[in-house]
Amino acid sequence: MMGLTGDPGHALSGRGCPASRQNGPSACLIMDHIDHNYRTLKQLLHCSVDVPNVPAMNRIEFVARVKNQFDELPGQIRVAAGFVLDNPQEVALLSMREQARRAGVPPATMTRFAQHLGLSGYDEVRAIHADAIRETPEAYGGRAKNLVQRHREVGVAGVAAEMVSQVAGHIADLGASSRVEQMVAAAQEMVKARRIYCLGHRSSFPVAFQFNYLLSFFDDRSVLLNVTGGTGHPGLLDAGPGDVLLVICYSPAARHVVETAAFARRHGVRIVAITDSEANPIGRLAHRTLLCSSRSPSFFDTISPAFAVCETLVALIAGLHPGDVPAAVARAEEKLWDLGVWWRPEEPLPPSEPVSGNGANGRGGVPN
C-alpha cells in the first residue's frame, strides 16, 4: 500500500488511483473518503491535546527529593525549600506571591525552586500539596465508626482476618530491596555511633524500649529516653556529633518528640526515624527515614511493623558489631537468671487456688 513518497496516504488517494481505471468514478470517491479519514487521523495524532494537570509525584516523594537536594540548593532557593517543607498547608492554599512574601524571597525564586526539582513550575508544587491535603488520614473518631460498620458487614471473624492480613502485608513490604538497603545503612551508622539514643512516646514507647532492651544484651551504648516525672531528657544533655537518635513516631507526631528531635539535630546528632511518612515533622527532621506503614482496619494505628524494623536493626547491628556478641549475650542472659528475672522451669508454681470467703482478708465481712 505504500506509495513512492513513503506516505500511505499517497497510495490511498483517489487522484490518479488505479481503481478509477478499473472500477470507474465510484471507486475513486471511496478512495478519496478513505484518504480524508486518514489525513484527519494524522492531524489528530500530531495536534496538542489538553490533559489534566496531574502532579508528577506525591507529597512523600516530593519531600524526599527536596531533602536529598537541600544541602546543595543555592541560598535563596534553599530558603524557599525550607518554607515549603515547614508549611505544607500554606503551600496548598496560598498564592505563590503570598508564599514568597512569607518566605522572604522574590516570587521568581519559588518558580526556580520548582524547576530545580525538575517540575515545570510552582503550580505543580501547589498541586502536590493540595492532593496531600485531600488524602489526609481520617481522624480516629471516623475510623471507629468505620470499624463498627465493618463488624456489621463482615462479622467478628471477618474483621480479625482483615486486621491480620493488613498487618502481615505491612511487614511483608519491609522486605522490598529499597527498604532493606535503608535498614542496613541505618545499622551501619549505629555500629559506628558513640551513643544510640532511643525515643518513642505513648504507643511508640514500647518499640523504643524493645530496641534498647535487645541491644543492651551485647552493647552498652544505648540510652532509652523517658519523660517520666517531667524531667525532660537529661540523657541528651551530652549528646552531639557522633551520636545517633532513633525516633519512632507516627502521624500525628507527638509534640515533645518533634521538639526533642529538633534539639538533637541542632546539636549535631544524626536522626534515624521509623515513621509512616517522609512528609510528617519527624520525617522532615530525619537524616535517614525508615518507612513502615501503620494503617489498620481498626481506629488505631498498628505498631507491629515498627517492632519488626527495630528487631531487624538489632539483628543487623549484632552481625556488624566488632565485639564478641555471642559471649556478651551469654553473660547478660546468665546475670538475668541470677537476678531472678525469669521463672525457672523447675520451680513450683505459686498458689493459685481461689481464696475461700467473700472478703479481701479471706474471712468474709469487712476487715478490721
TILODREN-672214 format. One record per residue: residue in three letters; x, y, z of N, C-alpha, C in turn; residue number from 1. Coordinates in steps of 0.1 Angstrom, whole numbers. Layout:
<nuvexs>
NUVEX   type     n_u     n_v     n_w    ca_u    ca_v    ca_w     c_u     c_v     c_w   seq
NUVEX    ALA       X       Y       Z       X       Y       Z       X       Y       Z   NUM
...
</nuvexs>
This chain:
<nuvexs>
NUVEX   type     n_u     n_v     n_w    ca_u    ca_v    ca_w     c_u     c_v     c_w   seq
NUVEX    MET       8     -12       0       0       0       0       8      13       0     1
NUVEX    MET      21      12       4      30      24       5      32      29      -9     2
NUVEX    GLY      31      43     -11      35      50     -23      50      52     -24     3
NUVEX    LEU      54      58     -35      69      61     -36      73      71     -26     4
NUVEX    THR      64      80     -21      68      90     -12      70      85       2     5
NUVEX    GLY      66      72       5      66      66      18      54      70      26     6
NUVEX    ASP      45      78      21      33      82      28      21      73      24     7
NUVEX    PRO      16      65      33       5      56      29      -7      64      24     8
NUVEX    GLY      -8      77      27     -20      85      22     -19      87       7     9
NUVEX    HIS      -6      87       2      -5      89     -12     -10      77     -20    10
NUVEX    ALA      -8      65     -14     -13      53     -21     -28      52     -20    11
NUVEX    LEU     -34      59      -9     -48      58      -8     -55      68     -15    12
NUVEX    SER     -48      78     -20     -55      90     -27     -62      85     -39    13
NUVEX    GLY     -74      91     -42     -82      88     -54     -76      94     -66    14
NUVEX    ARG     -67     105     -64     -62     111     -76     -52     102     -83    15
NUVEX    GLY     -56      99     -95     -47      90    -103     -46      76     -98    16
NUVEX    CYS     -56      72     -91     -55      59     -85     -59      48     -96    17
NUVEX    PRO     -53      37     -95     -56      26    -105     -71      22    -104    18
NUVEX    ALA     -77      24     -93     -91      20     -92    -100      27    -101    19
NUVEX    SER     -97      40    -105    -105      47    -114    -105      41    -127    20
NUVEX    ARG     -94      35    -131     -93      29    -144    -100      16    -145    21
NUVEX    GLN    -100       9    -133    -106      -5    -133    -121      -5    -129    22
NUVEX    ASN    -125       4    -119    -139       3    -114    -147      15    -116    23
NUVEX    GLY    -142      26    -122    -149      37    -125    -149      48    -114    24
NUVEX    PRO    -156      59    -116    -155      71    -106    -159      67     -92    25
NUVEX    SER    -169      58     -90    -174      55     -77    -162      49     -68    26
NUVEX    ALA    -154      42     -74    -142      36     -66    -133      48     -62    27
NUVEX    CYS    -132      58     -71    -123      69     -67    -129      77     -55    28
NUVEX    LEU    -143      78     -55    -149      85     -44    -147      78     -31    29
NUVEX    ILE    -147      65     -31    -145      57     -19    -130      59     -14    30
NUVEX    MET    -121      59     -24    -107      61     -20    -105      75     -15    31
NUVEX    ASP    -111      85     -21    -110      99     -15    -115     100      -1    32
NUVEX    HIS    -126      92       2    -132      92      16    -122      86      25    33
NUVEX    ILE    -115      75      21    -105      69      30     -94      78      32    34
NUVEX    ASP     -90      85      21     -78      94      22     -81     105      32    35
NUVEX    HIS     -94     111      31     -97     122      40     -97     117      55    36
NUVEX    ASN    -102     105      58    -102     100      71     -88      98      76    37
NUVEX    TYR     -79      93      67     -65      91      71     -58     104      75    38
NUVEX    ARG     -61     114      66     -54     127      69     -60     134      82    39
NUVEX    THR     -72     132      84     -78     137      97     -72     130     109    40
NUVEX    LEU     -71     117     108     -65     110     119     -50     114     121    41
NUVEX    LYS     -43     116     110     -29     121     111     -28     134     118    42
NUVEX    GLN     -37     143     115     -37     156     122     -40     155     137    43
NUVEX    LEU     -50     146     140     -53     144     154     -41     139     162    44
NUVEX    LEU     -34     130     156     -22     124     163     -11     134     165    45
NUVEX    HIS     -11     145     157       0     155     159      -4     167     166    46
NUVEX    CYS     -17     168     168     -22     181     175     -20     180     190    47
NUVEX    SER     -20     191     197     -18     191     211     -32     189     218    48
NUVEX    VAL     -32     181     228     -45     177     235     -44     182     249    49
NUVEX    ASP     -54     189     254     -55     194     268     -57     182     277    50
NUVEX    VAL     -48     180     286     -50     169     296     -49     175     310    51
NUVEX    PRO     -55     169     320     -55     174     333     -41     175     338    52
NUVEX    ASN     -39     185     347     -25     187     353     -23     178     365    53
NUVEX    VAL     -18     166     362     -16     156     372      -2     157     378    54
NUVEX    PRO      -1     159     391      12     160     397      21     148     393    55
NUVEX    ALA      34     151     391      44     141     387      48     132     398    56
NUVEX    MET      46     136     411      50     129     422      40     132     434    57
NUVEX    ASN      40     123     444      32     126     456      40     134     466    58
NUVEX    ARG      33     137     477      40     146     487      52     139     493    59
NUVEX    ILE      51     126     496      62     118     502      74     118     493    60
NUVEX    GLU      72     116     480      83     116     470      89     130     469    61
NUVEX    PHE      80     140     469      84     154     468      94     157     480    62
NUVEX    VAL      89     154     492      98     158     504     111     150     503    63
NUVEX    ALA     111     138     499     123     130     498     133     136     488    64
NUVEX    ARG     127     141     477     136     148     467     142     161     472    65
NUVEX    VAL     134     169     479     138     181     485     149     179     495    66
NUVEX    LYS     147     169     504     157     166     514     170     161     508    67
NUVEX    ASN     169     153     498     181     148     492     190     159     485    68
NUVEX    GLN     183     170     480     190     181     474     192     193     482    69
NUVEX    PHE     187     193     494     186     205     502     200     212     504    70
NUVEX    ASP     210     204     508     223     210     512     230     216     499    71
NUVEX    GLU     226     212     487     232     217     475     224     228     469    72
NUVEX    LEU     213     232     475     205     243     469     211     256     471    73
NUVEX    PRO     211     265     461     216     279     463     208     286     474    74
NUVEX    GLY     214     296     480     209     303     492     194     306     492    75
NUVEX    GLN     190     315     482     176     319     482     166     307     479    76
NUVEX    ILE     170     298     470     162     286     467     161     277     480    77
NUVEX    ARG     172     277     488     171     268     500     161     274     510    78
NUVEX    VAL     161     288     510     151     294     519     137     291     515    79
NUVEX    ALA     135     291     502     121     287     496     118     273     500    80
NUVEX    ALA     128     264     498     126     250     501     123     248     516    81
NUVEX    GLY     129     255     525     126     254     539     112     258     542    82
NUVEX    PHE     108     269     536      94     273     538      84     263     533    83
NUVEX    VAL      86     257     521      77     247     516      77     234     525    84
NUVEX    LEU      88     230     530      88     218     539      81     221     552    85
NUVEX    ASP      82     233     557      77     236     570      62     241     570    86
NUVEX    ASN      57     244     558      44     250     558      35     243     547    87
NUVEX    PRO      33     230     548      26     223     537      12     228     535    88
NUVEX    GLN       5     232     546      -9     237     544      -9     250     536    89
NUVEX    GLU       0     259     539       1     272     532       4     270     518    90
NUVEX    VAL      13     261     515      17     258     501       5     254     492    91
NUVEX    ALA      -4     247     498     -16     242     491     -26     253     489    92
NUVEX    LEU     -27     262     499     -39     271     500     -35     286     496    93
NUVEX    LEU     -23     290     497     -20     304     495     -14     306     481    94
NUVEX    SER     -15     318     475      -9     321     462       6     320     463    95
NUVEX    MET      12     319     451      27     318     451      33     331     456    96
NUVEX    ARG      27     342     453      32     355     457      32     357     472    97
NUVEX    GLU      21     352     478      19     353     493      29     344     499    98
NUVEX    GLN      31     332     494      41     323     500      55     329     499    99
NUVEX    ALA      58     335     487      71     341     486      73     353     496   100
NUVEX    ARG      63     361     498      63     371     508      66     366     522   101
NUVEX    ARG      59     355     526      61     350     539      75     343     540   102
NUVEX    ALA      80     338     529      93     331     530     104     342     529   103
NUVEX    GLY     101     354     524     111     364     524     120     363     511   104
NUVEX    VAL     114     358     500     121     357     488     113     362     476   105
NUVEX    PRO     119     366     465     111     370     453     103     359     448   106
NUVEX    PRO      91     362     442      82     351     436      90     343     426   107
NUVEX    ALA      99     349     419     106     341     409     114     330     415   108
NUVEX    THR     118     332     427     126     322     434     118     309     436   109
NUVEX    MET     105     311     439      96     299     441      96     291     428   110
NUVEX    THR      95     298     417      95     291     404     108     284     401   111
NUVEX    ARG     119     291     404     132     284     402     134     272     411   112
NUVEX    PHE     128     273     423     129     261     432     122     249     426   113
NUVEX    ALA     110     251     421     102     241     414     110     235     402   114
NUVEX    GLN     115     244     394     123     239     382     136     232     386   115
NUVEX    HIS     142     236     398     153     229     403     150     214     406   116
NUVEX    LEU     138     212     409     133     198     413     129     190     400   117
NUVEX    GLY     129     197     389     125     190     376     111     192     373   118
NUVEX    LEU     104     201     380      90     204     377      89     216     368   119
NUVEX    SER      77     217     361      76     228     351      74     241     357   120
NUVEX    GLY      68     242     369      66     254     376      60     252     390   121
NUVEX    TYR      58     263     397      54     262     411      39     257     412   122
NUVEX    ASP      31     258     402      18     253     403      18     238     405   123
NUVEX    GLU      28     231     400      29     216     403      32     214     418   124
NUVEX    VAL      40     222     424      43     221     438      30     223     446   125
NUVEX    ARG      22     233     443       9     235     450       0     223     447   126
NUVEX    ALA       0     218     435      -9     207     432      -6     194     441   127
NUVEX    ILE       7     192     442      12     181     450       7     182     465   128
NUVEX    HIS       8     194     470       3     196     484     -12     196     485   129
NUVEX    ALA     -19     201     475     -33     200     476     -38     186     476   130
NUVEX    ASP     -32     177     468     -35     163     468     -33     157     481   131
NUVEX    ALA     -22     161     488     -18     155     501     -29     159     511   132
NUVEX    ILE     -34     171     510     -45     175     520     -57     167     518   133
NUVEX    ARG     -61     165     505     -73     156     502     -71     142     507   134
NUVEX    GLU     -59     137     508     -56     123     512     -53     122     527   135
NUVEX    THR     -54     133     534     -51     133     549     -59     121     555   136
NUVEX    PRO     -52     113     564     -59     102     570     -71     107     579   137
NUVEX    GLU     -81      99     579     -93     102     587     -90     101     602   138
NUVEX    ALA     -97     110     609     -95     110     624     -99      97     630   139
NUVEX    TYR     -94      95     642     -97      83     650    -112      81     651   140
NUVEX    GLY    -120      92     654    -134      90     656    -141      84     643   141
NUVEX    GLY    -138      90     632    -143      85     619    -139      70     617   142
NUVEX    ARG    -127      67     620    -122      53     618    -129      43     627   143
NUVEX    ALA    -133      48     639    -140      39     649    -154      36     643   144
NUVEX    LYS    -160      46     637    -174      44     630    -172      34     619   145
NUVEX    ASN    -162      35     611    -159      25     600    -157      11     606   146
NUVEX    LEU    -150      10     617    -148      -3     623    -161     -10     628   147
NUVEX    VAL    -169      -2     634    -182      -7     638    -190     -12     626   148
NUVEX    GLN    -190      -4     615    -197      -7     603    -192     -20     597   149
NUVEX    ARG    -178     -22     597    -172     -34     592    -177     -46     600   150
NUVEX    HIS    -178     -45     613    -183     -56     621    -197     -60     616   151
NUVEX    ARG    -205     -50     613    -219     -54     608    -218     -61     594   152
NUVEX    GLU    -208     -56     586    -208     -61     572    -201     -75     571   153
NUVEX    VAL    -190     -77     579    -182     -90     577    -182     -98     589   154
NUVEX    GLY    -187     -93     601    -186    -101     613    -173    -100     620   155
NUVEX    VAL    -173    -106     632    -161    -105     641    -149    -113     634   156
NUVEX    ALA    -152    -125     629    -141    -132     622    -136    -125     610   157
NUVEX    GLY    -145    -118     602    -140    -111     591    -131     -99     595   158
NUVEX    VAL    -135     -92     605    -126     -81     610    -113     -86     614   159
NUVEX    ALA    -113     -97     621    -100    -103     626     -91    -107     614   160
NUVEX    ALA     -97    -113     604     -89    -117     592     -84    -104     585   161
NUVEX    GLU     -92     -94     584     -87     -81     578     -75     -75     585   162
NUVEX    MET     -76     -75     599     -66     -70     607     -53     -77     605   163
NUVEX    VAL     -53     -90     606     -41     -99     604     -35     -97     590   164
NUVEX    SER     -44     -97     580     -40     -96     566     -33     -83     564   165
NUVEX    GLN     -38     -72     569     -32     -59     566     -19     -57     573   166
NUVEX    VAL     -18     -61     586      -6     -61     593       5     -69     587   167
NUVEX    ALA       1     -81     583      11     -90     576      16     -84     563   168
NUVEX    GLY       7     -77     556      11     -70     544      21     -59     546   169
NUVEX    HIS      19     -51     557      28     -41     560      42     -46     563   170
NUVEX    ILE      42     -57     571      55     -63     574      62     -69     562   171
NUVEX    ALA      54     -75     553      60     -81     541      66     -70     532   172
NUVEX    ASP      60     -58     532      65     -46     524      79     -42     529   173
NUVEX    LEU      83     -45     541      96     -42     547     107     -50     540   174
NUVEX    GLY     104     -60     533     113     -68     526     117     -63     512   175
NUVEX    ALA     111     -52     508     115     -46     495     129     -41     495   176
NUVEX    SER     136     -43     484     151     -40     484     154     -26     489   177
NUVEX    SER     146     -16     485     149      -2     489     148      -1     504   178
NUVEX    ARG     139      -7     510     137      -6     525     148     -14     532   179
NUVEX    VAL     152     -25     527     163     -33     533     175     -25     532   180
NUVEX    GLU     178     -18     521     190     -10     520     191       1     530   181
NUVEX    GLN     179       7     533     179      18     543     181      12     557   182
NUVEX    MET     176       0     560     178      -5     573     193      -9     575   183
NUVEX    VAL     199     -15     564     213     -18     565     221      -6     567   184
NUVEX    ALA     218       5     560     226      18     561     224      23     576   185
NUVEX    ALA     212      23     581     209      28     595     217      19     605   186
NUVEX    ALA     218       6     603     225      -2     612     240       1     612   187
NUVEX    GLN     245       3     600     259       7     598     263      20     606   188
NUVEX    GLU     253      30     605     255      42     612     256      40     627   189
NUVEX    MET     247      31     632     246      29     646     258      21     651   190
NUVEX    VAL     263      12     643     275       5     648     287      15     650   191
NUVEX    LYS     288      25     642     299      35     643     296      46     653   192
NUVEX    ALA     284      47     658     280      58     667     287      57     681   193
NUVEX    ARG     288      69     687     294      69     700     283      65     710   194
NUVEX    ARG     271      70     708     259      65     716     247      64     707   195
NUVEX    ILE     237      56     711     225      55     704     213      58     713   196
NUVEX    TYR     207      69     711     195      73     719     183      67     713   197
NUVEX    CYS     173      63     721     161      57     716     149      65     722   198
NUVEX    LEU     140      69     713     129      78     717     116      74     710   199
NUVEX    GLY     106      72     719      92      69     714      83      74     725   200
NUVEX    HIS      71      78     721      61      84     731      48      76     729   201
NUVEX    ARG      41      75     740      28      68     740      29      54     734   202
NUVEX    SER      21      52     723      21      38     717      35      34     711   203
NUVEX    SER      43      44     708      56      41     702      67      38     712   204
NUVEX    PHE      64      41     725      74      39     735      78      24     736   205
NUVEX    PRO      69      15     736      73       1     737      83      -3     726   206
NUVEX    VAL      82       3     714      91      -1     703     105       4     707   207
NUVEX    ALA     106      17     712     119      22     716     125      13     728   208
NUVEX    PHE     116       9     737     120       1     748     126     -12     743   209
NUVEX    GLN     119     -18     734     123     -31     728     137     -30     722   210
NUVEX    PHE     139     -20     714     152     -18     707     163     -17     718   211
NUVEX    ASN     160      -8     728     170      -6     738     173     -19     746   212
NUVEX    TYR     162     -26     749     164     -38     757     172     -49     750   213
NUVEX    LEU     169     -51     737     176     -61     730     190     -58     727   214
NUVEX    LEU     193     -45     725     206     -40     722     215     -41     735   215
NUVEX    SER     208     -40     746     216     -40     759     222     -54     762   216
NUVEX    PHE     218     -64     755     223     -77     757     238     -78     753   217
NUVEX    PHE     242     -70     743     256     -70     738     262     -57     736   218
NUVEX    ASP     255     -46     739     260     -32     736     255     -23     747   219
NUVEX    ASP     264     -15     753     261      -6     764     260       8     760   220
NUVEX    ARG     259      11     747     259      24     742     245      30     740   221
NUVEX    SER     235      21     742     221      25     740     215      33     752   222
NUVEX    VAL     208      44     750     202      52     761     187      53     758   223
NUVEX    LEU     179      48     766     164      50     765     160      63     771   224
NUVEX    LEU     154      71     763     149      84     767     135      83     772   225
NUVEX    ASN     132      89     784     119      87     791     116     100     798   226
NUVEX    VAL     103     105     797     100     117     803      92     115     816   227
NUVEX    THR      93     103     822      86     101     834      91     111     845   228
NUVEX    GLY      81     116     852      85     126     862      87     140     857   229
NUVEX    GLY      85     142     844      86     156     839     100     161     839   230
NUVEX    THR     110     152     838     124     157     839     130     160     825   231
NUVEX    GLY     122     159     815     127     161     801     136     149     797   232
NUVEX    HIS     146     152     791     156     142     786     170     145     790   233
NUVEX    PRO     173     143     803     186     147     808     197     138     801   234
NUVEX    GLY     193     127     796     203     118     789     209     125     777   235
NUVEX    LEU     201     135     771     205     141     759     215     153     761   236
NUVEX    LEU     217     157     774     225     169     776     239     168     771   237
NUVEX    ASP     244     156     770     258     154     765     258     149     750   238
NUVEX    ALA     246     149     744     246     144     730     252     154     720   239
NUVEX    GLY     258     149     710     264     157     700     269     149     688   240
NUVEX    PRO     277     155     680     282     148     668     288     134     671   241
NUVEX    GLY     285     125     663     290     111     666     279     103     672   242
NUVEX    ASP     268     109     677     257     102     683     245     100     673   243
NUVEX    VAL     237      90     675     225      87     667     213      87     676   244
NUVEX    LEU     202      93     671     189      93     678     180      85     670   245
NUVEX    LEU     175      73     675     165      65     668     151      70     674   246
NUVEX    VAL     143      75     665     130      80     668     119      72     662   247
NUVEX    ILE     110      68     670      98      60     665      86      70     667   248
NUVEX    CYS      80      74     656      69      84     657      60      83     644   249
NUVEX    TYR      47      82     646      38      82     635      29      94     635   250
NUVEX    SER      22      96     624      13     108     623       0     105     631   251
NUVEX    PRO      -5     115     638       1     128     641      12     127     651   252
NUVEX    ALA      23     134     648      35     134     656      33     140     670   253
NUVEX    ALA      39     133     680      38     138     694      47     151     695   254
NUVEX    ARG      42     161     701      49     174     701      63     173     708   255
NUVEX    HIS      64     166     719      77     166     726      87     158     719   256
NUVEX    VAL      82     148     711      91     140     703      97     149     691   257
NUVEX    VAL      89     157     685      94     166     675     103     176     680   258
NUVEX    GLU     100     182     692     109     192     698     122     185     702   259
NUVEX    THR     122     173     708     134     166     712     143     163     700   260
NUVEX    ALA     136     158     689     144     155     676     151     168     671   261
NUVEX    ALA     143     179     671     149     191     666     161     196     675   262
NUVEX    PHE     159     194     688     170     198     697     183     189     694   263
NUVEX    ALA     181     176     692     192     167     690     199     171     676   264
NUVEX    ARG     191     174     666     196     177     653     204     190     654   265
NUVEX    ARG     199     200     662     207     213     663     221     210     669   266
NUVEX    HIS     222     200     677     234     197     684     243     186     677   267
NUVEX    GLY     239     184     664     248     176     656     245     161     657   268
NUVEX    VAL     234     157     663     231     142     664     224     138     651   269
NUVEX    ARG     228     126     646     221     121     634     208     115     638   270
NUVEX    ILE     197     118     630     184     114     633     180     102     624   271
NUVEX    VAL     177      91     630     171      79     622     157      78     627   272
NUVEX    ALA     147      79     617     133      79     621     126      66     616   273
NUVEX    ILE     119      60     624     109      50     620      96      56     620   274
NUVEX    THR      90      58     608      78      66     607      70      61     595   275
NUVEX    ASP      58      67     593      49      63     582      50      73     570   276
NUVEX    SER      57      84     572      57      94     561      70     102     561   277
NUVEX    GLU      76     105     549      87     114     548      82     128     551   278
NUVEX    ALA      69     131     549      64     144     550      59     149     564   279
NUVEX    ASN      58     140     573      54     144     587      66     151     593   280
NUVEX    PRO      64     158     605      76     165     611      88     157     614   281
NUVEX    ILE      86     145     618      98     136     621     105     132     608   282
NUVEX    GLY      97     129     598     103     125     585     111     137     580   283
NUVEX    ARG     107     149     582     114     161     576     127     164     584   284
NUVEX    LEU     126     160     597     138     163     606     149     152     604   285
NUVEX    ALA     145     140     600     154     129     600     164     130     589   286
NUVEX    HIS     176     125     592     187     123     582     184     110     574   287
NUVEX    ARG     178     100     581     175      88     574     161      83     579   288
NUVEX    THR     153      80     569     139      76     573     136      62     569   289
NUVEX    LEU     132      54     579     128      40     577     113      40     576   290
NUVEX    LEU     107      39     564      93      40     563      86      26     566   291
NUVEX    CYS      76      26     574      68      14     575      53      19     578   292
NUVEX    SER      44      12     571      30      16     572      24      13     586   293
NUVEX    SER      14      21     590       8      19     603      -7      17     602   294
NUVEX    ARG     -12      19     590     -27      19     589     -33       5     592   295
NUVEX    SER     -44       5     599     -51      -8     602     -66      -6     600   296
NUVEX    PRO     -73     -17     598     -88     -16     597     -94     -10     610   297
NUVEX    SER     -87     -10     621     -93      -5     633     -91      10     634   298
NUVEX    PHE     -95      16     646     -94      30     647     -80      35     651   299
NUVEX    PHE     -72      25     655     -58      29     660     -48      24     649   300
NUVEX    ASP     -36      30     649     -26      26     640     -18      14     647   301
NUVEX    THR     -13       5     638      -6      -6     643       9      -3     644   302
NUVEX    ILE      15      -7     655      30      -5     656      37     -18     654   303
NUVEX    SER      31     -29     649      37     -41     647      49     -40     636   304
NUVEX    PRO      46     -33     625      58     -31     616      69     -24     622   305
NUVEX    ALA      67     -14     631      78      -7     637      86     -17     646   306
NUVEX    PHE      79     -26     653      86     -36     661      95     -44     651   307
NUVEX    ALA      90     -48     640      98     -56     630     110     -49     626   308
NUVEX    VAL     109     -35     623     121     -28     619     131     -27     630   309
NUVEX    CYS     127     -24     642     136     -24     654     143     -37     656   310
NUVEX    GLU     136     -48     655     142     -61     658     152     -64     646   311
NUVEX    THR     148     -60     634     157     -62     623     170     -54     625   312
NUVEX    LEU     169     -42     629     180     -33     632     190     -39     642   313
NUVEX    VAL     184     -45     653     193     -51     663     200     -63     657   314
NUVEX    ALA     193     -71     649     199     -83     643     211     -79     634   315
NUVEX    LEU     209     -68     626     219     -63     618     231     -57     625   316
NUVEX    ILE     228     -50     636     239     -44     644     247     -56     651   317
NUVEX    ALA     240     -66     655     247     -78     661     257     -84     651   318
NUVEX    GLY     253     -85     638     262     -91     628     273     -82     625   319
NUVEX    LEU     271     -68     625     282     -59     621     291     -55     633   320
NUVEX    HIS     287     -58     645     294     -54     657     308     -59     658   321
NUVEX    PRO     318     -51     662     331     -55     662     335     -64     674   322
NUVEX    GLY     326     -64     684     328     -71     697     324     -86     696   323
NUVEX    ASP     326     -93     707     322    -107     708     308    -108     712   324
NUVEX    VAL     299    -107     703     285    -106     706     279    -119     713   325
NUVEX    PRO     283    -131     708     278    -143     715     282    -144     730   326
NUVEX    ALA     294    -140     732     299    -140     746     291    -130     755   327
NUVEX    ALA     289    -118     749     282    -107     757     267    -111     759   328
NUVEX    VAL     261    -117     750     247    -122     751     246    -133     762   329
NUVEX    ALA     256    -142     762     256    -153     772     258    -147     786   330
NUVEX    ARG     267    -137     788     269    -131     801     256    -124     806   331
NUVEX    ALA     250    -117     797     238    -109     801     227    -119     805   332
NUVEX    GLU     225    -130     797     215    -140     800     217    -146     814   333
NUVEX    GLU     230    -150     816     233    -156     829     230    -147     841   334
NUVEX    LYS     233    -134     839     230    -124     850     215    -122     852   335
NUVEX    LEU     208    -123     842     193    -121     843     187    -133     850   336
NUVEX    TRP     192    -145     848     188    -157     855     192    -155     870   337
NUVEX    ASP     204    -150     872     209    -149     886     200    -138     894   338
NUVEX    LEU     196    -128     887     187    -118     893     173    -123     896   339
NUVEX    GLY     170    -135     891     156    -140     893     146    -133     884   340
NUVEX    VAL     150    -128     872     141    -121     864     131    -131     857   341
NUVEX    TRP     136    -143     854     127    -153     848     124    -164     857   342
NUVEX    TRP     112    -170     855     108    -181     863     115    -194     858   343
NUVEX    ARG     122    -201     867     129    -213     863     119    -224     861   344
NUVEX    PRO     121    -232     850     112    -243     847     110    -253     859   345
NUVEX    GLU     121    -255     867     120    -265     878     112    -259     890   346
NUVEX    GLU     110    -246     891     103    -240     902      88    -244     903   347
NUVEX    PRO      83    -247     915      69    -250     916      61    -237     914   348
NUVEX    LEU      49    -238     908      41    -226     906      36    -221     920   349
NUVEX    PRO      34    -208     921      29    -202     934      14    -206     935   350
NUVEX    PRO       9    -205     947      -5    -209     950     -15    -201     940   351
NUVEX    SER     -24    -208     935     -34    -202     925     -48    -206     928   352
NUVEX    GLU     -51    -214     939     -64    -217     942     -72    -205     947   353
NUVEX    PRO     -85    -205     944     -93    -194     948     -93    -193     964   354
NUVEX    VAL     -93    -181     969     -93    -178     983    -107    -180     988   355
NUVEX    SER    -109    -188     999    -122    -190    1005    -128    -177    1011   356
NUVEX    GLY    -141    -176    1012    -147    -164    1018    -149    -153    1008   357
NUVEX    ASN    -157    -144    1011    -160    -133    1002    -152    -120    1005   358
NUVEX    GLY    -146    -119    1016    -139    -107    1020    -125    -107    1014   359
NUVEX    ALA    -118     -95    1014    -105     -94    1010     -95    -101    1018   360
NUVEX    ASN     -99    -103    1031     -89    -110    1041     -92    -124    1042   361
NUVEX    GLY    -101    -130    1033    -103    -144    1033    -112    -149    1044   362
NUVEX    ARG    -117    -140    1054    -125    -144    1065    -140    -140    1062   363
NUVEX    GLY    -142    -133    1051    -156    -128    1049    -158    -115    1057   364
NUVEX    GLY    -167    -107    1053    -170     -95    1060    -160     -84    1058   365
NUVEX    VAL    -161     -73    1065    -152     -62    1064    -140     -63    1073   366
NUVEX    PRO    -128     -62    1068    -116     -64    1076    -115     -53    1087   367
NUVEX    ASN    -109     -57    1099    -108     -47    1110     -98     -36    1106   368
</nuvexs>
